[in-house]
Amino acid sequence: ETLIIVTGDHECGGLTIGFAGTQYESAFEKIAKQTKSFEYFDKYVIGKYMDQANVTMEQINAEIKNYFGLSDFTEYETAMLERAFQTAITGESVNKDEDAILYGGYNPISVQLTHIVANRAGLAWTSYSHTGVPVPTFAMGSGSESFNGYYDNTDIFHKTVQAMSL
């Protein structure tokens, strides 16, 4: 009489393996140079600079190299980092609508750094959070035949209600 369901409440990130900037080649070893999460970097590294009115990008370059393993930026990467820095540190935005797309509400510097690492590794992300991709669902026990497969997360609720005869 027991039904066990294993699923996720949503899919995250929209990871794509293959990036035009690397001619669709992968270089996963480049990810290993990042030693801490972007959350750690936001809280313990960039956080200490956020209230300093005269902080410069050069001052945080050593932190970037230490935590992300990045130092040899292309012109494009430098321009994007400088824009992110301006938005994060000074609070000045080039374009608020674009910032929502570029940074997803997260610290612009950390987001831009993670974009650079991912792109160099041959990866890309479609989202900063949840996606609309169906979640894999696995089940065993009474009524499990209704669950195994990929479903919109809201379908799991309806299937569970039906399985419980509610």
Secondary structure, DSSP 8 states (H G I E B T S, - for coil): --EEEE--S--BTTEEE--GGGTT---GGGGGG--S-HHHIIIIIGGGGTT-TT--HHHHHHHHHHHH------HHHHHHHHHHHIIIII---S-HHHHHHHHTTS-HHHHHHHHHHHHHHTEEES-SSB-S--EEEEEEETTGGGTSEEE-HHHHHHHHHHHTT-
